Amino acid sequence: MEQLYKIKKGLDLNLEGKAQPNLKVIGIAGEYAVLPEDYHGITPRLCTKEGEHVKVGTPLLVDKATERVHIIAPVSGVVMKIVRGERRKLEQIRILADKEQEFEDFGSVDVAKVTATEAVDYLLKSGLFAFMRQRPYDVIASPEIKPEAIYISLFSKMPLAADFSVVCKGREDDFKAGIRLLSKIAPVNIGICPEQECEDYLANVEAKVYGFTGPNPSGNVGVQINHICPINKGDVVWTLQAEIAILIGQLARTGRVNLTRRLAVAGSRIQSPQYVETPVGTAMQTLLAGLLYGDAAHTRIINGNPLVGRKSGLDDFVGAFSAEVCAIPEGDDVHEVLGWIAPRLKDFSVSRSYFSWIFGKKKEYDLDCRIKGGQRHMIMSAEYEKVFPMDIYPSYLVKAIITGDIDKQEELGIYEVAPEDFAVAEFIDSSKLELQRIVREGLDILRKENA
Amino acid sequence: MIKKILDKIRPNFEEGGKLKNFHSVFEGFESFLLVSNRTSSVGVSIHDAIDSKRIMSFVVIALLPALLFGMYNIGYQNYHAAGVEAGFWAMFFYGFLALLPKILVSYIVGLGIEFIVAQWKHEEIQEGYLVTGLLIPMIVPVSCPLWMLALAVAFSVILAKEIYGGTGMNIFNPALVARAFLFFAYPSAMTGDSIWVSQNAICGLGCDLPDAFTMATPLSLVGAGQEITMPVQDMITGLMPGSVGETSVIAIAIGAVILLWTRIASWRTMLSVFVGGAVVGWLFNISGMDSAAAQVPWYEHLILGGFCFGAVFMATDPVTSARTETGKFYYGFLIGALTISIRVLNPGYPEGMMLAILFMNMFAPLIDYCVVQRNISRRVRRSHKA
């Protein structure tokens, strides 16, 4: 380990229904979908049509701006339906899977010998490049710009998050091959938490490893970058989810893209929470079959975890960047009288005006999705700062975004943040502002202005 | 059951209903009785149980000890001045009856304006006034006429809060603006020796005092260059004349414990106000100035007048105080220091707390600017180095 950073600010949430380390593999059958919206920052152009047969790895969409970033089919089958929304915006490309899966062959490579350009081209061709994100702006990376470094966080302290040790089990060599390939493009920095059992996948890994202790969001790659080597204006770094490195390694070793991920299926409304191995784009119906319990009409299904996930439903599909799928009570059937003064023993709060501080950190909570308060202007001061472990003033940055003051946003460090870094702050916010949405929109506007 | 009643009367308040002009009032009461079951649609799916209603109600709870003691003290001062013996409850109810109309006027006028603004802007009603509305009657003398109070409340809610955009956007503490308004518009009702004790019998309780009755507060004695006649233990228990809520250090300390324990008030601000006051008070003590105010021991300065009340309930208002943790130390220290300086150096204003806080309200954004600018220049330096 290069260095151990001790992070003090933040908040760990202990929710009911954490995934147990059992793995269930579900076979490929039925409908799958590619959701272009997952690939934020890409303007997609369709390169398939309804009725066409595609293999795993066949490009379905290509980025209009570069014509090089492909979004590929996660399963082989027939393109059944292309769903468009308002103003013909592409929403879903649905594929009916074949019984026998066919794969595009991209050819295996020797990860020890490739050059940077070859590595980037290889990732572009295979479609895995679409899983690289870049800072600033937290969008899909551009192949035109060489990154200063690549950052991967091997843990997440988000509530109900997947544990990388389970996700990586049995795929350690793939992971190391993936890192090796990435290290040809730019130096790779890995963030781990010291409690992780990581001897298997970190031995002889071609990367600098940094340790991070402390509460959520210490596992956010943005927080780690801010500690290791903060991003300055003009710098570009890439980030990717740890599991994608495994997929890259698989590709390099076999020549085939396999978009199968191990998702943590968790939450208080899941019977026996566990890990499920399934391709990206699996229908929620298929994924959650037999796992949900409780009143389905009042259950929220989340593509991701309860803090950074997207609100979803049974008719939705697993997103490309979801490492978890969670089901928790929606709470729209709860009618609570005088809640603002009641003791609310079952609710969680960082505020000592409630009683969660008595029960300690061991107690697991079953929180619902109610906002539990009206939206206000920022009233309490330095609230976000308490859970924002970066050298940034988040409340001032948010204000600069709300007022559209781009110079101020730059000065206050907007290039270093992603919406997910504001998730804990959004959770504890007593003024109930939608911080992640505000930051996302701010980043998008800034990107347009700077383009 | 509550839900059924609300559901039944809701159509009246919706678009096209006959009471649609009271839409915001209905929503205000609805969210007061029943937690809204609106769920999040973007961003985090789960939320902390805290909200501004909870925060404001805890500030009100923290104010209650000082308020209840204030009521008792009003009665005590009246009976004491008349030289009549009376029981605890007689004193308390006398004070209760003397103060109740003020609290009602403050809430009715202030919340009335809030309701109108919320209706006009199609916003939810903001809870901030729950605290302000209780603070205002507690920081004026007991004899302040109701019409003056109503005027001050309207002035502060409209000009110190709503024109900035409501709770969270205001620069000055609205309660202090109300007091400052009275202080400058009607100085005779806010200063002098004849206003601190309730003079009339109410509903058979209390005593009518002679017209010429006067009773000075310790600070006005000092301001007039005299010695303080009250013993220190009265300053701490609060059995002395003064604004309704400010006299008892014990009652305010209970409120301070509630606010600090729930972390609604910042210990940084509160502590540094006291440190600032103590340091400057002590400097005047050893300076050799021979004015009466300079020779008041520094610890007495801290327990006299509105110092404690201001430090605990006013300086810590999160909206108008400095918003950075570092800034809060400077902000608080300067409030304490300015308060004592005003008391000592300006005999025209025996009480400096109000002016000091308002003055620092104005400078809080500047303090924050400097603190945040340090972060900005650090980032600039970093990018030049790279």
Interface residues (C-beta under 8 A of the other chain):
Chain A: L13 L15 P159 P230 N232 K233 G234 D235 R300 I302 P306 L307 V308 G309 K311 C326 I328 E330 G331 D332 D333 V334 H335 E336 V337 L338 G339 W340 I341 R344 D347 F348 S349 V350 S351 R352 S353 Y354 L367 D368 C369 R370 I371 K372 G373 G374 Q375 R376 H377 M378 I379 M380 S381 A382 E385 D391 I392 Y393 S395 Y396 E411 L412 G413 A423 E426 F427 I428 D429 S430 S431 K432 E434 L435 Q436 R437
Chain B: I2 K3 S31 F32 L33 L34 V35 S36 N37 R38 T39 S40 S41 V42 G43 V44 S45 I46 H47 D48 A49 I50 D51 S52 K53 R54 I55 S57 F58 E124 Q126 G128 G165 G166 T167 G168 M169 W261 T262 R263 I264 S266 P318 V319 S321 A322 R323 T324 E325 K328 V372 N375 I376 R378 R379 V380 R382 S383 A386
